[in-house]
Amino acid sequence: MSVEEDRINKPDRPIPAEITTPGGAKRRGMVLTAPWCGFAIYRPDLIIETCILIIATITLGMNNLGRHWFVKNTICMSVMTWGFLSAPRKSMGASLPNTSNHLLAIAVWVGLVAHSQGFRDVEGDKETGSWTLPMALGDGNARLLFAFGCIPFGYMSLWYNDMAQLAPWLLAGLHVLVSYRFMTMRNKKADHASYMWILKTFCIMCGLSSLEAARLISPERPLEMAVSYLFSGWEEVRA
């Protein structure tokens, strides 16, 4: 659906790397979509998530709306993140406390920080006519908005939904690190590395939600405090 862009920005993907063909990818997609939709019929409580993912995928890949930064990142990435995480949450059984807040916090966060892709993929976006944040505002202004707008508001969304409190210093430090990198390291390789730090932060936040569900941490007993207790207890055992 965006082979020309992938040839420039992500040549290691299956189609530009000639591991498969566009036709083969479409056939595989159809084969995988059938049981996916079938499972949603078997589990009607997952129909909303399934429809959201299908509609967002079509929007991103089959029309020009998906090339605009607001539609691609702010809307589609947010709702797809919610659907992507909500479905397994429901599938695992009874919903655990605070997980609905965590889903909302992470979804809003992704919609804000996903604009970081635009800094790394400028060459391909120019070639394919994508209207990303750097294309709309210019590289310098987009980095300012991202570092001092998107990142702080992303952290605020985590705090408002009681998620940042699970590891306030760790998450704050990661957000500062990402902002610093995008403001000071302005080349494609560095932007890709900075984007990977965002993905690592996403994985850490999912892990924090699981740790709270397991009652190992909480807003009153954040990760930093739990780790300090762990090490202090270990020192007592050794003594």
Helices and strands as residue ranges (DSSP letters): H 3-9, H 22-42, G 44-46, H 47-62, G 64-67, H 69-69, I 70-77, H 78-91, H 99-113, G 114-116, H 117-120, H 122-128, H 133-137, H 139-145, I 146-150, H 151-160, G 164-166, H 168-184, H 188-213, H 223-238
